[in-house]
Amino acid sequence: MKHGPFWPACVEAIVNTVHYGDYLMGEQRNQAQAFIAEFTDVFSLSVREVKPIDFISFHLQIPPGTTFAKKVHQQPLMKPQCEYLFPVLDDM
C-alpha cells in the first residue's frame, strides 16, 4: 500500500532531512519546520520519487554568430567532493 506525501511518517522524514541553519532561533526554526510540513508534497526523499514531465519544452534564445568555448576545463574533484557526489550519482 502506497502512502501519500502527507502521510505523517513521510512528513516527519522530510522535515528532519532538511538542514536548518544555526542562525534560526527557536520560533523561526518552528516556523520553517511548519512551512516544510505544509508544503511537503513539493519535496522528495529520493530521486526515484521525481517524475519526469514531457509537456514542457525549453528553447534557448542564442543570438546568431555566438561562439562558445570548445574545450572543457574541468577541475579534478577533491576527496570530500567525491565522497558526496559519487553516492548521489549512484542513487540516480
C-alpha positions as CSV (number, residue, x, y, z in Angstrom):
1,M,0.0,0.0,0.0
2,K,1.5,3.3,-1.1
3,H,1.1,6.3,1.2
4,G,0.7,9.9,0.0
5,P,3.1,12.8,0.6
6,F,1.2,14.0,3.7
7,W,1.5,10.6,5.4
8,P,2.8,11.6,8.9
9,A,5.9,9.4,8.7
10,C,6.8,10.9,5.3
11,V,6.2,14.5,6.6
12,E,8.4,13.8,9.6
13,A,11.2,12.3,7.5
14,I,11.2,15.3,5.1
15,V,11.1,17.8,8.0
16,N,14.1,16.0,9.7
17,T,16.0,15.7,6.4
18,V,16.1,19.5,5.8
19,H,19.2,21.2,7.2
20,Y,18.3,24.3,9.2
21,G,20.9,26.9,9.9
22,D,22.2,27.6,13.4
23,Y,21.2,31.2,13.0
24,L,17.5,30.3,13.2
25,M,16.1,31.0,16.7
26,G,13.5,28.6,18.3
27,E,10.4,30.2,16.9
28,Q,12.0,30.8,13.5
29,R,13.0,27.2,13.4
30,N,9.5,26.1,14.3
31,Q,8.1,28.3,11.5
32,A,10.5,26.9,9.0
33,Q,9.6,23.3,10.0
34,A,5.9,24.1,9.8
35,F,6.4,25.6,6.3
36,I,8.2,22.5,5.2
37,A,5.5,20.3,6.6
38,E,2.8,22.3,4.9
39,F,4.4,22.0,1.5
40,T,5.9,18.5,2.0
41,D,4.4,17.4,-1.4
42,V,7.0,19.5,-3.3
43,F,9.9,17.8,-1.6
44,S,11.4,14.4,-2.3
45,L,13.3,12.0,-0.2
46,S,14.7,10.2,-3.2
47,V,15.5,10.9,-6.8
48,R,13.3,7.9,-7.6
49,E,10.3,9.8,-6.4
50,V,10.7,12.6,-9.0
51,K,8.5,12.0,-12.0
52,P,9.7,13.2,-15.5
53,I,7.5,15.6,-17.4
54,D,7.1,15.7,-21.2
55,F,4.7,18.6,-21.7
56,I,7.3,21.4,-21.2
57,S,9.7,22.5,-23.9
58,F,12.6,24.8,-23.4
59,H,14.2,26.8,-26.2
60,L,17.5,28.7,-25.8
61,Q,17.5,32.1,-27.5
62,I,21.1,32.3,-28.6
63,P,21.9,35.2,-30.9
64,P,23.2,34.1,-34.4
65,G,27.0,34.2,-34.7
66,T,27.6,33.5,-31.0
67,T,30.7,31.3,-30.4
68,F,31.3,29.1,-27.4
69,A,34.5,27.6,-25.9
70,K,35.3,24.2,-27.4
71,K,37.5,23.0,-24.6
72,V,36.2,21.7,-21.2
73,H,38.4,22.9,-18.4
74,Q,37.1,20.6,-15.6
75,Q,39.0,20.6,-12.3
76,P,39.6,17.3,-10.7
77,L,37.3,16.5,-7.8
78,M,38.7,16.7,-4.3
79,K,38.2,13.9,-1.9
80,P,35.3,15.5,0.0
81,Q,33.6,16.3,-3.3
82,C,34.0,12.7,-4.4
83,E,32.6,11.3,-1.1
84,Y,29.5,13.5,-1.6
85,L,29.0,13.2,-5.3
86,F,29.5,9.6,-6.1
87,P,26.8,8.2,-3.8
88,V,24.3,10.8,-5.2
89,L,25.2,9.7,-8.8
90,D,24.8,6.0,-7.8
91,D,21.4,6.8,-6.4
92,M,20.3,8.4,-9.7
